[in-house]
Amino acid sequence: MTTLTTAPLAPLLDRLFDDAAASRSEMGALFADLSDDEQTELMRSRSGYRDLYGRLKNVPLPVSRTTGTLLYMLARSFGTRTIVEFGTSFGISTLHLAAALKDNGGGRLITTEFEPSKAARARDHLTAGGLTDLVEIREGDALQTLSIDLPERIDLVLLDGAKGLYPDILSLLESRLKPGAIVVADNADHSPDYLARVRSPASGYLSVPFCDDVELSMRIN
């Protein structure tokens, strides 16, 4: 048995995934004023993310169930102790990662959220899941909140915020990544600059595409 598959976390995650699925119909209405090309540009923008996440402040933006389980498995199998997450939303991915830390015997998860209302919901969900002692939520722009007070060594990173900022966030964290550290980038197809970087033979990473538009990378030096 694991924290992930038992109460109180397992039924909480079931509810949160169901709620997220029910809210998908809202997404189309929120972007009805934009063409497909404009939506793609906004998703990839390094400056328009404030508009994007302002539109989405009441909508959960979770990883898939498969990706959530993958995050838990990766963190458990590598004995992870320090995790940094870019993009908390309602905390579904955060719950998976924190559950792995708990089952590893403890650790520290720093996660970031631009929208205060989402951070508040994530805190409520972490409380309900019994995982608040493992997680620090930093509110505000991650370009600022992740520029200070980072662990000396980072074992695992999840990128799941503004896609256009993936290269910038990686640059903030890169010097702290231990050899063998894992970087998981959700919806990475919306960040071609990030993909070009981690897939370059000279980048210091081994990187492969994985399920649900996930890019799975390992720091090798």
PESULJO-V712759 format. One record per pair of residues at least 12 apart in sequence whose C-alpha atoms are under 10 Angstrom apart, sorted by the first residue. I is the first residue (numbers start at 0). J is the second residue. Records with the same first field share a line. If there is no record, write none. Layout:
BEGIN
I = J / J
END
This chain:
BEGIN
1 = 98 / 99 / 101 / 102
2 = 94 / 95 / 97 / 98 / 99 / 100 / 101 / 102 / 128 / 129 / 130
3 = 67 / 68 / 71 / 94 / 95 / 96 / 97 / 98 / 99 / 101 / 102 / 128
4 = 98
6 = 128 / 129
7 = 127 / 128 / 129
8 = 94 / 95 / 98 / 124 / 125 / 127 / 128 / 129 / 130
9 = 95 / 128
10 = 128
11 = 91 / 94 / 124 / 125 / 127 / 128
12 = 64 / 67 / 90 / 91 / 92 / 94 / 95 / 124 / 128
13 = 64
15 = 59 / 61 / 89 / 90 / 91 / 124
16 = 59 / 61 / 62 / 63 / 64 / 91
18 = 58 / 59
19 = 58 / 59 / 60 / 61 / 62 / 63 / 89 / 91
20 = 59 / 60 / 61
22 = 57 / 58 / 59 / 60
23 = 58 / 59 / 60
25 = 55 / 57 / 58
26 = 54 / 55 / 58
29 = 51 / 54 / 55 / 58
30 = 51 / 54 / 55
38 = 51
39 = 189
40 = 163 / 189
41 = 161 / 162 / 163 / 189
42 = 161 / 162 / 163 / 189 / 190
43 = 161 / 162 / 163 / 164 / 165 / 187 / 188 / 189 / 190 / 191 / 192
44 = 161 / 162 / 163 / 164 / 189 / 190
45 = 161 / 162 / 163 / 164 / 165 / 166 / 167 / 190
46 = 161 / 163 / 164
47 = 161 / 163
48 = 113 / 160 / 161 / 162 / 163 / 164
49 = 113 / 114 / 140 / 161
51 = 161
52 = 88 / 113 / 114 / 160 / 161
53 = 113 / 114
55 = 88 / 114 / 117
56 = 88 / 89 / 113 / 114 / 115 / 116 / 117
57 = 88 / 89 / 114 / 116 / 117
58 = 88 / 89 / 117
59 = 87 / 88 / 89 / 90 / 91 / 117
60 = 86 / 87 / 88 / 89 / 90 / 91 / 92 / 159 / 160
61 = 86 / 87 / 88 / 89 / 90 / 91 / 92 / 93 / 159 / 185
62 = 88 / 90 / 91 / 92 / 93 / 159 / 185 / 186 / 211 / 213
63 = 91 / 92 / 185 / 210 / 211
64 = 91 / 92 / 95
65 = 210 / 211
66 = 92 / 95 / 183 / 185 / 209 / 210 / 211 / 212 / 213
67 = 91 / 92 / 93 / 94 / 95 / 96
68 = 92 / 95 / 96 / 99
69 = 95 / 96 / 183 / 210
70 = 92 / 93 / 95 / 96 / 97 / 98 / 99 / 155 / 156 / 157 / 183
71 = 92 / 93 / 94 / 95 / 96 / 97 / 98 / 99 / 100 / 102
72 = 95 / 96 / 99
73 = 96 / 99 / 155 / 181 / 183
74 = 95 / 96 / 97 / 98 / 99 / 100 / 102 / 103 / 154 / 155 / 156 / 181
75 = 96 / 98 / 99 / 100 / 101 / 102 / 103
76 = 99 / 103
77 = 103 / 154 / 155 / 179 / 180 / 181
78 = 99 / 100 / 102 / 103 / 104 / 105 / 106 / 154
79 = 96 / 99 / 100 / 103 / 104 / 105 / 106 / 107 / 153 / 154 / 155 / 180 / 181
80 = 97 / 99 / 100 / 101 / 103 / 104 / 105 / 106 / 107 / 108 / 152 / 153 / 154 / 155
81 = 100 / 105 / 106 / 107 / 108 / 109 / 133 / 149 / 150 / 151 / 152 / 153 / 154 / 155 / 156
82 = 96 / 97 / 100 / 106 / 107 / 108 / 109 / 110 / 134 / 150 / 152 / 153 / 154 / 155 / 156 / 157 / 180 / 181 / 182
83 = 96 / 107 / 108 / 109 / 110 / 111 / 134 / 135 / 145 / 149 / 150 / 153 / 154 / 155 / 156 / 157 / 158 / 172 / 182
84 = 96 / 108 / 109 / 110 / 111 / 112 / 136 / 141 / 145 / 155 / 156 / 157 / 158 / 159 / 160 / 168 / 182 / 183
85 = 109 / 110 / 111 / 112 / 113 / 137 / 140 / 141 / 142 / 145 / 156 / 157 / 158 / 159 / 160 / 161 / 164 / 165 / 168 / 169 / 184
86 = 110 / 111 / 112 / 113 / 114 / 118 / 136 / 137 / 141 / 157 / 158 / 159 / 160 / 161
87 = 109 / 110 / 111 / 112 / 113 / 114 / 117 / 118 / 120 / 121 / 122 / 136 / 137 / 138 / 157 / 158 / 159 / 160
88 = 110 / 111 / 112 / 113 / 114 / 115 / 116 / 117 / 118 / 119 / 120 / 121 / 159 / 160
89 = 112 / 116 / 117 / 118 / 119 / 120 / 121 / 122 / 123 / 124 / 125
90 = 110 / 112 / 117 / 118 / 119 / 120 / 121 / 122 / 123 / 124 / 125 / 136
91 = 121 / 124 / 125
92 = 110 / 157 / 159
93 = 108 / 109 / 110 / 111 / 121 / 124 / 125 / 130 / 134 / 136 / 157
94 = 121 / 124 / 125 / 128 / 129 / 130 / 131 / 134
96 = 108 / 130 / 133 / 134 / 155 / 157
97 = 109 / 125 / 128 / 129 / 130 / 131 / 132 / 133 / 134
98 = 125 / 128 / 129 / 130 / 133
100 = 130 / 133 / 134
101 = 129 / 130 / 132 / 133
105 = 132 / 133
106 = 132 / 133 / 134
107 = 132 / 133 / 134 / 135 / 150 / 153
108 = 131 / 132 / 133 / 134 / 135 / 136 / 150 / 153 / 155 / 156
109 = 133 / 134 / 135 / 136 / 137 / 144 / 145 / 149 / 150 / 156
110 = 134 / 135 / 136 / 137 / 138 / 141 / 144 / 145 / 156 / 157
111 = 135 / 136 / 137 / 138 / 139 / 140 / 141 / 142 / 144 / 145 / 159 / 160
112 = 136 / 137 / 138 / 139 / 140 / 141 / 144 / 160
113 = 137 / 138 / 139 / 140 / 141 / 144 / 160 / 161
114 = 138 / 139 / 140
115 = 137 / 138 / 139
116 = 138
117 = 138
118 = 136 / 137 / 138 / 139
119 = 136 / 138
121 = 136
122 = 134 / 135 / 136
141 = 160 / 161 / 164 / 167 / 168 / 171
142 = 164 / 167 / 168 / 171
143 = 168 / 171
145 = 168 / 171 / 172
146 = 168 / 170 / 171 / 172
147 = 171
149 = 171 / 172 / 175
150 = 172 / 175 / 176
151 = 174 / 175 / 176 / 177
152 = 172 / 173 / 174 / 175 / 176 / 177 / 178 / 180
153 = 172 / 173 / 174 / 175 / 176 / 177 / 178 / 180 / 181
154 = 175 / 176 / 177 / 178 / 179 / 180 / 181 / 182 / 218
155 = 176 / 177 / 179 / 180 / 181 / 182 / 183 / 217 / 218
156 = 169 / 172 / 173 / 176 / 180 / 181 / 182 / 183 / 184 / 216
157 = 181 / 182 / 183 / 184 / 185 / 215
158 = 182 / 183 / 184 / 185 / 186 / 187 / 213 / 214
159 = 183 / 184 / 185 / 186 / 187 / 213
160 = 184 / 185 / 186
161 = 186 / 189 / 190
162 = 184 / 185 / 186 / 187 / 188 / 189 / 190 / 191 / 192 / 193
163 = 187 / 189 / 190 / 191 / 192 / 193
164 = 190 / 192 / 193
165 = 184 / 185 / 187 / 189 / 190 / 191 / 192 / 193 / 194
166 = 190 / 191 / 192 / 193 / 194 / 195 / 196 / 197
167 = 193
169 = 182 / 193 / 197
173 = 218
176 = 217 / 218 / 219 / 220
177 = 217 / 218 / 219 / 220
178 = 203 / 204 / 217 / 218 / 219 / 220
179 = 204 / 205 / 216 / 217 / 218 / 219 / 220
180 = 204 / 216 / 217 / 218 / 219 / 220
181 = 204 / 205 / 206 / 215 / 216 / 217 / 218 / 219
182 = 197 / 204 / 206 / 214 / 215 / 216 / 217 / 218
183 = 206 / 208 / 209 / 213 / 214 / 215 / 216 / 217
184 = 208 / 209 / 212 / 213 / 214 / 215 / 216
185 = 209 / 210 / 211 / 212 / 213 / 214 / 215
186 = 210 / 211 / 212 / 213 / 214
187 = 208 / 211 / 212 / 213 / 214 / 215
188 = 208 / 211 / 212 / 213 / 214
189 = 212
193 = 214
194 = 206 / 207 / 208 / 214 / 216
197 = 214 / 215 / 216 / 217 / 218
198 = 214 / 216
202 = 218 / 219 / 220
203 = 216 / 217 / 218 / 219 / 220
204 = 216 / 217 / 218 / 219 / 220
205 = 217 / 218 / 219
206 = 218
END
